[in-house]
Amino acid sequence: MKNYKIPTLTIAGSDSSGGAGIQADLKTFSAIGTYGMSVIIAITAQNTQGVFEVEELSSNIIKSQIKVVCEDISPKAIKVGMVSSPQIIKDIVDTLDQYPCEYLVVDPVMISKSGYSLLRPEAKQNLIKYLIPKAYIVTPNIPEAEEITNMKIETVEDMKKAGQIILNLGPKYVLMKGGHLNGDCVDILIGKDLFEVFEGERIDRKNTHGTGCTISSAITSHLALGYDIKEAVRLSKEYITEAIRHSFDIGKGVGPVHHFYKF
């Protein structure tokens, strides 16, 4: 169902090593078959061993990127990843308000796999107050959901409770990703009249850099291509599972998933 004329937009940070962030998003858009565009909000100095430095772009250039892209090429779906500061969140929300888009996918990136804080502590409230309520779907992993809900998540039942709390913040759907729990990977999709459990095998691979960015971008692409929310999530889970299965060693640390395994 590829259609490279259907535009998708990612608003996130740049990963200099290419495994996560803007670079992972654009690779995913291309692999699934949409036309990827980007708004960079911050530049990170990172590699497979970790994030070493982050430099945010100015409010003016962030808003200008969104403005000129949306006025010329209206995205069918938009993904928001790393947002870093309270002001950047406000800039994104205020600017996107001028360019309504049915499918806004919010991946609440907070901490890198190496433990580097990508969302300032003071920005969490703006994320909860302004960005999450506008989302079509929010895709937190367990640590992110714990930060948003202020509750400990240790079981699938905890995931369900936390997902409902996040849903009550205003998004249409929440995908609770259970990869941080032990056992098989269980993800839960929650909506007002929807509750779907997706069970999948846990693949023993160390190279999982960019998994969160990748699945949220896959959902963005599948929604843009016209799939309903359940099918978009199912297809995206299949995609990330195989991308992990075909992940590879590069660098000295945690390598990337294989975005182009199909090719």
C-alpha positions as CSV (number, residue, x, y, z in Angstrom):
1,M,0.0,0.0,0.0
2,K,3.0,2.3,-0.5
3,N,2.3,5.8,-1.8
4,Y,5.3,8.0,-1.8
5,K,3.2,11.0,-2.7
6,I,1.6,10.9,0.8
7,P,3.6,13.3,3.0
8,T,4.4,12.5,6.6
9,L,6.3,14.9,9.0
10,T,8.5,14.2,12.0
11,I,9.2,16.9,14.6
12,A,12.1,15.7,16.7
13,G,15.8,15.8,17.5
14,S,18.6,14.8,15.2
15,D,20.7,11.7,16.0
16,S,24.2,12.1,14.7
17,S,24.7,8.3,14.6
18,G,21.6,7.8,12.5
19,G,19.9,5.2,14.6
20,A,17.2,7.2,16.4
21,G,15.5,10.6,16.2
22,I,14.9,12.3,12.9
23,Q,17.1,9.9,11.0
24,A,15.2,6.8,12.2
25,D,11.9,8.5,11.5
26,L,12.8,9.3,7.9
27,K,14.2,5.8,7.3
28,T,10.9,4.4,8.6
29,F,8.7,6.7,6.6
30,S,10.6,5.6,3.4
31,A,10.6,1.9,4.3
32,I,6.9,1.8,4.8
33,G,6.2,4.0,1.8
34,T,5.4,7.6,2.6
35,Y,7.2,10.9,1.7
36,G,9.1,11.9,4.8
37,M,9.7,15.5,5.9
38,S,11.4,16.8,9.1
39,V,11.5,19.6,11.6
40,I,14.6,19.5,13.7
41,I,14.2,20.9,17.2
42,A,17.6,20.0,18.6
43,I,20.9,18.5,17.5
44,T,22.4,15.7,19.6
45,A,25.9,14.5,19.7
46,Q,25.4,10.8,20.1
47,N,26.6,7.4,18.9
48,T,25.9,3.8,19.8
49,Q,27.5,4.3,23.2
50,G,25.2,7.2,24.3
51,V,24.1,10.8,24.1
52,F,26.9,13.2,24.9
53,E,25.5,16.7,24.2
54,V,22.2,18.3,23.2
55,E,21.9,21.8,21.6
56,E,18.4,23.2,21.0
57,L,17.5,25.2,18.0
58,S,15.8,28.7,18.4
59,S,12.1,29.1,18.7
60,N,12.2,31.1,15.4
61,I,13.7,28.4,13.3
62,I,11.5,25.6,14.9
63,K,8.3,27.6,14.1
64,S,9.6,28.6,10.7
65,Q,10.3,25.0,9.7
66,I,6.8,23.9,10.7
67,K,5.2,26.9,9.0
68,V,7.0,26.6,5.6
69,V,6.6,22.9,5.3
70,C,2.9,22.8,6.3
71,E,2.0,25.8,4.0
72,D,3.6,24.1,1.0
73,I,3.2,20.3,1.6
74,S,0.3,19.5,4.0
75,P,1.3,16.4,5.9
76,K,-1.2,13.6,6.2
77,A,0.2,12.6,9.6
78,I,2.7,14.2,12.0
79,K,4.9,12.5,14.5
80,V,6.4,14.5,17.5
81,G,9.3,12.9,19.3
82,M,12.0,14.5,21.4
83,V,10.8,18.0,22.5
84,S,13.3,18.8,25.2
85,S,12.1,22.1,26.7
86,P,8.9,23.8,27.9
87,Q,9.2,26.6,25.3
88,I,9.8,24.1,22.4
89,I,6.6,22.3,23.4
90,K,4.7,25.6,23.4
91,D,6.2,26.6,20.0
92,I,5.2,23.2,18.4
93,V,1.7,23.2,19.8
94,D,1.0,26.9,19.0
95,T,2.3,26.5,15.4
96,L,0.6,23.2,14.7
97,D,-2.7,24.8,15.8
98,Q,-2.5,26.9,12.6
99,Y,-2.2,23.7,10.5
100,P,-4.7,21.1,11.8
101,C,-3.8,17.5,11.1
102,E,-6.0,14.5,11.9
103,Y,-3.2,12.2,12.9
104,L,-0.8,13.6,15.5
105,V,1.4,10.8,16.9
106,V,3.2,11.8,20.1
107,D,6.1,9.7,21.3
108,P,7.0,11.2,24.7
109,V,10.7,10.7,24.5
110,M,12.2,11.5,27.9
111,I,15.4,9.4,28.5
112,S,17.8,7.9,26.0
113,K,18.7,4.2,26.1
114,S,22.0,5.2,27.7
115,G,20.2,7.2,30.4
116,Y,20.7,10.7,29.1
117,S,17.7,13.0,30.0
118,L,16.3,14.3,26.7
119,L,13.3,16.1,28.3
120,R,14.1,18.7,30.9
121,P,12.3,18.0,34.2
122,E,10.5,21.4,34.0
123,A,9.1,20.4,30.5
124,K,7.1,17.5,31.7
125,Q,4.1,19.6,32.8
126,N,3.9,21.3,29.4
127,L,4.1,17.9,27.7
128,I,1.1,16.7,29.8
129,K,-0.8,19.9,29.7
130,Y,-0.4,21.0,26.0
131,L,1.0,18.3,23.8
132,I,-0.5,15.0,24.9
133,P,-4.1,16.3,24.9
134,K,-3.8,17.1,21.2
135,A,-2.5,13.7,20.2
136,Y,-4.4,11.1,18.1
137,I,-2.2,8.5,19.8
138,V,0.5,8.6,22.5
139,T,3.1,5.8,22.5
140,P,4.9,5.7,25.9
141,N,7.1,3.0,27.1
142,I,7.1,1.9,30.7
143,P,9.5,4.5,32.1
144,E,7.8,7.3,30.2
145,A,4.4,6.2,31.4
146,E,5.7,6.1,34.9
147,E,6.9,9.7,34.6
148,I,3.6,10.9,33.1
149,T,1.4,9.1,35.6
150,N,3.6,9.2,38.7
151,M,2.9,5.5,39.3
152,K,5.1,2.4,39.4
153,I,4.3,0.0,36.5
154,E,5.4,-3.6,37.2
155,T,2.6,-5.7,35.6
156,V,0.3,-5.8,32.6
157,E,-2.5,-4.7,35.0
158,D,-0.4,-1.7,35.9
159,M,0.0,-0.9,32.2
160,K,-3.8,-0.9,31.8
161,K,-4.3,1.5,34.7
162,A,-1.5,3.8,33.6
163,G,-2.9,3.8,30.0
164,Q,-6.3,4.8,31.2
165,I,-4.8,7.7,33.2
166,I,-2.9,8.9,30.1
167,L,-6.1,8.5,28.0
168,N,-7.9,10.7,30.5
169,L,-5.4,13.5,29.7
170,G,-7.1,13.9,26.3
171,P,-5.6,11.9,23.5
172,K,-7.8,9.7,21.4
173,Y,-5.7,6.6,21.9
174,V,-2.8,5.4,24.0
175,L,-0.4,2.6,23.1
176,M,1.3,1.3,26.2
177,K,4.5,-0.4,25.2
178,G,5.5,-3.2,27.5
179,G,9.0,-4.0,26.3
180,H,10.6,-3.1,29.7
181,L,8.6,-5.8,31.5
182,N,9.8,-9.3,31.8
183,G,8.5,-12.1,29.6
184,D,6.9,-11.8,26.2
185,C,6.4,-8.3,24.8
186,V,2.8,-7.2,25.5
187,D,1.6,-3.8,24.2
188,I,-1.9,-2.5,25.0
189,L,-3.9,-0.1,22.8
190,I,-6.5,1.8,24.7
191,G,-9.2,4.2,23.4
192,K,-12.6,5.3,24.7
193,D,-14.3,2.3,23.1
194,L,-11.2,0.2,22.3
195,F,-9.1,-2.1,24.3
196,E,-6.7,-4.3,22.3
197,V,-3.8,-6.5,23.6
198,F,-0.9,-7.2,21.2
199,E,1.3,-10.1,22.3
200,G,4.6,-10.7,20.6
201,E,7.8,-12.7,21.1
202,R,10.8,-11.1,22.8
203,I,13.7,-11.2,20.5
204,D,17.1,-11.5,22.2
205,R,19.1,-8.8,20.4
206,K,21.3,-6.1,22.0
207,N,20.9,-3.7,19.0
208,T,17.7,-1.9,19.8
209,H,18.8,1.7,19.3
210,G,15.8,3.7,18.0
211,T,13.0,1.2,18.6
212,G,10.7,3.8,20.1
213,C,11.3,6.3,17.4
214,T,10.8,3.6,14.8
215,I,7.5,2.2,15.9
216,S,5.9,5.6,16.4
217,S,7.0,6.6,12.9
218,A,5.7,3.4,11.6
219,I,2.3,4.1,13.1
220,T,2.4,7.6,11.6
221,S,3.1,6.2,8.2
222,H,0.4,3.5,8.4
223,L,-2.2,6.1,9.6
224,A,-1.2,8.3,6.7
225,L,-1.7,5.4,4.3
226,G,-5.3,5.0,5.5
227,Y,-5.1,2.1,7.9
228,D,-7.4,2.2,11.0
229,I,-5.7,2.5,14.4
230,K,-5.8,-1.2,15.2
231,E,-4.3,-2.2,11.8
232,A,-1.8,0.6,11.9
233,V,-0.5,-0.6,15.3
234,R,-0.5,-4.3,14.3
235,L,1.4,-3.6,11.1
236,S,3.8,-1.3,12.9
237,K,4.5,-4.0,15.6
238,E,5.3,-6.5,12.8
239,Y,7.6,-4.0,11.2
240,I,9.6,-3.2,14.4
241,T,9.7,-6.9,15.4
242,E,11.4,-7.8,12.1
243,A,13.6,-4.6,12.2
244,I,14.9,-5.8,15.6
245,R,15.3,-9.4,14.4
246,H,17.5,-8.1,11.5
247,S,19.3,-5.5,13.7
248,F,23.1,-5.4,13.3
249,D,26.4,-4.6,14.9
250,I,27.8,-1.2,14.1
251,G,29.9,0.9,16.4
252,K,31.0,-0.1,19.9
253,G,27.7,0.0,21.8
254,V,24.0,-0.6,21.1
255,G,23.5,-0.8,17.4
256,P,20.5,0.2,15.3
257,V,17.5,-1.8,14.2
258,H,17.4,-2.6,10.4
259,H,14.8,-0.2,8.9
260,F,15.3,-1.6,5.4
261,Y,15.3,-5.3,6.2
262,K,12.6,-5.8,3.5
263,F,14.9,-4.6,0.8
